[in-house]
Amino acid sequence: MNIFILLGAPGAGKGTVAAIVSPSLGARHVSTGAMLREAVKSGTAAGLSAKAYMDAGELVPDSVLVAMIEELMVASPSDATFVLDGFPRTVPQAEALDALAVRHGANVVRAICLDVPDALIMDRLGGRRVCPACGMGFHIANIPPKREGVCDACDTALILRADDQPETIRNRLIVYAKQTAPLIDFYTRQGKLMNVDASGTVEDNVPRVLAVMR
């Protein structure tokens, strides 16, 4: 069982890249959000525990997230490959993942950090627009609507989400840097970290990531 980890700031493109490279490797893309939803829907022990926290409006603790990863390992064949997106985010989570890998005969092969300048992150996230009615997403530069400020699907005025406000983005980048700098050091010490320039288009970035995964 092989595990690849994608690291990167909000807007670095982790989810997009993971979704594209995973089929090329015969791997399963595992995002934290999707894992939570699947575990809750399936009613697993960890899923039920997570649901209790989520229903109470609380953050799901590390112990529950780690239990979900373990459930996934146990339910998967020994030759499975996973591309983790959104986990681990901290050194304690990384240490817990290493312990799981030892317990279940898995190998954390590589941690790949998608490097994108903060200014580009600001442009990527700050340019996003979403339809509050149907949920369709746009980007003012990369995926503009046919009519400025209006949803193509339902003609509703597009909005800028609170998460994509400039000050919020700056705060998210500060939090990411504080959380992830120790994690980058952790995988550097293990000789598993690879930095990939992800400042280009998806078409540019995917081959770069695949090159360090094969």
N, C-alpha and C positions, 0 to 999 in steps of 0.2 A: 504494500500500500504506500503510494507516494503522495506527498503533500507539497504543493507550491503555495506561497503566500504573496498576495499583491498588496503592497503598501503605497500610500500616496495621499496627498492632501485632498480635501473635498474639491471636486471639479477636475481632478487629475485624469479621470477616465477609467478608474479601476473596474467599475461594473461593465462598461462597454467593452473594454479590452478582454476581461475575463469571459464574457459571454461569447466572444468570437474565437479566442484561442482554445477554449475548453474542448469544443468538438474536434479541433485539429489534433488534439492530443488524446482523444478518446477519454477525456476527463469530465468530471462533474463540477460545474461551477456552483460554489456554495457561498451565497451572500448571507450576512447575519440576519437581515430583514426577512428574506425568503425562508431561511432556516427556522426562524421563530414562527412565522405564519404556518409553515408545514407541520411543525411539531404540535402547535396548538390545534390545528385542524385534525391531525391524526390522533390526538388525545394521548400522546406518549406521557410517561411520568414527568419528564422534564418540561414537556409542553404544557401540561396541566399546572405545574409549578410556575412557569413563566406567565401563564394566563392570569393567575392570581395576582401577580405583581402588576401586570399591565392593566388589569381591571381596576386596580387601586391607584392607577396613575403613577406608579413607581418604576424606577429603572430595574431591568432584569439583572440580578447580580451575576458576577463572574461564575459562581459555582453552577448556576443553572445553564449558562451558555456552554460551559465546559461539558456538562452532562449531555447537552444536545449534540455536541461534537462526538462524544463517546457513543451515543446511540447511533449516530450516523456510521461510525466506524464498525460497530458491532453488526449492523445490518448490511454492510457492504462486503463484496468479495475481497479476498486478500490481495488481488492484483489491481484493485481500484486506484484511480488517481483523482485527487481533489485539487481544485484551484480555489483557495479561500480568499474571500473579498470582504473586508470589514472585521476580520478576526485573524490573529490577535491585534488588539489596539494598544496594549500595555505590556510591560515586562512580566508582571504576574500572570497574565493570560498566556504569554509565550512560554513561560516556564510550565504552566499547566498543560499546554499543548505538547511540549516535549515529553512530559510524564505520560500522557496518553499514548504518544507514539511508541514509547518504550513498552508500555503495557500491552499494546495491541500489535506489536511488530511492524509499525509504520515508520516511514522515513520522511522527515521534513527536509526536502531536497534543497529548496532555495527560497529566499525571500527577495522579491523583486520590487524595488522602489521606483515608482514612476515620478520622475523629476519634472516639475513644471514651475516656471517662475511665478511668484505671487501676482505680478501684474497681469499675467495671462489668466491665472485663476480668477482674478477679479473680473476680467472681460468675459470669461466663459460663464461664470455663475451670474454676474450682474446683467448679462444679456438675455437670460432665460425669462420667458413669459409663459403663463399657463392660463388655460380657460377655466374659470371657476364653475362653469356649468357642466362641461363634459370631460374635463381633465386633460384635454389635448395640449401637448407641449410644443413650444416654439423657441427659437433664438433669433434675436433681432438681426444678427449677422449671418449665422450659419443655417438656420431653418426659419426664415422670415415668413410670416403669414402673407397670403395673397393681398390682403388689404391691411395696411398698417394698423396695429392695435386691435385687430378683430379676428376672432377664431374662424378658421376656414370651414369648420364642420357645422357650427351652430350660430355664427354671427354674434356671439357674446363678446363684450369687451374683455381683452386680456388683462391679466394683473401681474404684478411683480410680487412674488411670495416674500413673506417676512424673512425667510432664510436667505433670500438672495439680495437683501438690502446691503449696500456697501459696508456699513458699520458692522452688520451681522457677519458678513463674509470675513472681514478683518479679524473679528473675535474668534471665528471658527478656525482661521489659520493660526492664530496665537495658541489656541487650545491644542490643535493638531501638533504644532511644533513642540509644545511642552510634553505631550504624551508620547510622541513618536521618536523624538531624538534619542531617548534611552533605548527604545526598541531597535532603532537602526544600529546603535552601538552593540546591542545584544547579539544581533545576527552577524554583524561585522566580526565580532570576537569569535564566533563559531565558523567564520569563513564561508557563510552562506548568503551574504548580501550581494545583490547585483543592482547597480543603478542604471536606469534606462531613461534616456531623454524622451519624454512624452509630450514635448511642446508642439509637435507637428499634428497632422490630421490623423484620424483613426487609421487610414490606409498606411500612413508612415509608421505609426506606433506599434501596430500589431506584429509586423515582421520583426521589429526590434525585440519585442518581448518573447516571441517564439524562439528567436535565435539564442536567448540565454536559458530557455527552458528545455531545449533538446540536447 
